[in-house]
Amino acid sequence: MRSVTLKRWTWVHKWSSLVCTAFMLLLCVTGLPLIFHHEIGHLLGTEVEAPPMPADTPRASLDRVLAVARAQHPDRVVQFVSQPEDSNDLWFVTMTPTPDPTDDFRSVVVDARTGEVLAQPRFDEGFMWVMLKLHVDLFAGLPGKLFLGLMGLLLLAAIVSGAVLYGPFMRKLEFGAVRRGRRPWLKWLDLHNVLGIVTLMWLFVVGATGMINTWADLLIKYWQHDQLSAVLAPYRGQPVVPPAERASVQRSLESASQHAPGMELSFIAFPGTAFSSPHHTTFFLRGNEPLTARLLQPVLVDARSAEVTAAPRLPWYLTALLVSQPLHFGDYGGRAMQILWALLDILSIVVLGSGLYLWLRKGSAANAATDAAAAQPAGVSP
Amino acid sequence: MSRPRSPWAWATWRWPVVLALLTGIGLASGLFSDGGFGDALAGACLAAPAAAGLWFGWLRR
């Protein structure tokens, strides 16, 4: 590789890493407890489980479940209703002051069999909430998400440039060589290189899918504008259907299920909320196979008549978003996958931390490394 | 240390490519499976980069 080319790639690696490293360290550290959020929830007592009952226990009507939830917070409206992936014995009812997106929400967990309130967990406070908010949007909403997405893009640039530089700097070293001599920076340089190259693919995939996730809000807005506006044209100009004029939600659910037989409910978005229209209760159904369980089929049911208006297929960009999510969360392969995800996350923290250390330690470490590589191979760091 | 190689020499890239392929296979197989062989394959494949990192980083002296 020509010296000038090497210097250019070194410049890209150095500056893309330097700009994003602090934020990537934050994301790796906050992501670590999020990998085990279910287990931590059990430890903290915030996970809700349905009491065991015979499988054929009759289910309460969804309308009764909603009435029970509304009675807990009569000053709020229902935005979303969902069931956990692994149990249909619970309903999670999310209630907010208005249908608009907000962080001010209350959750009521209702037993799907008895219609009794089981818990009202607060998902908007505590350690895990702080970790989640720092990880998702830095407490800054959509601008925070998009900023982290930009940092993710820089991480990808740092990974690609790091891979390009790996070859020239490993010309005289065997794979995995870590020179543990008198100079600590050399050891950390080699560690940076070896850990960087072994985690390269994982970090690239997790970084890329994390970046895609930051665009979720914008993609949904675009979908509503691009594809749903034609479906909703007959309703244009009408206000949000008042709760008193809405049809039975249980009947609406049955209409949606009949329209897409064999699919299971993921969540329900109520009229006027970000995932629905002002005139529809939208049922998001999912498949039963490992991959199709990640894909959602929206069914728009007229909130007044409980009749299905449309069931548009999700566009490719939302399908890509949904498929990319498990690749970011690592929540699809059981406990072993969680532990490996955590290990790879910790190795990535060492890569980021060692890069930062090398830059602080040597000042212009990358330039020095470039010069060293031109003469004899060493390594590269941000 | 050994004799300098080309930056793109197979000897330099052999193990990084193998680990990247294993990682890719692990990520994909877990996505298309629900327990059983797919998850076991995902675990085994993703264990490779994690084990390589631990071995070369700390365990090997």
Interface residues (C-beta under 8 A of the other chain):
Chain A: M1 Y166 G167 P168 M170 R171 K172 L173 E174 F175 G176 A177 V178 R180 L191 V194 L195 I197 V198 T199 L200 M201 W202 V205 E289 P290 L291 V323 P326 L327 Y332 G333 G334 A336 M337 L340 L343 L344 L347 V350 Q376 P377
Chain B: M1 S2 R3 P4 R5 S6 P7 W8 A9 T12 W13 R14 W15 P16 L19 A20 T23 G24 L27 G30 L31 F32 S33 D34 G35 G38 D39 A42 G43 L46 A47 P49 A50 A52 G53 L54 W55 F56 G57 R60 R61
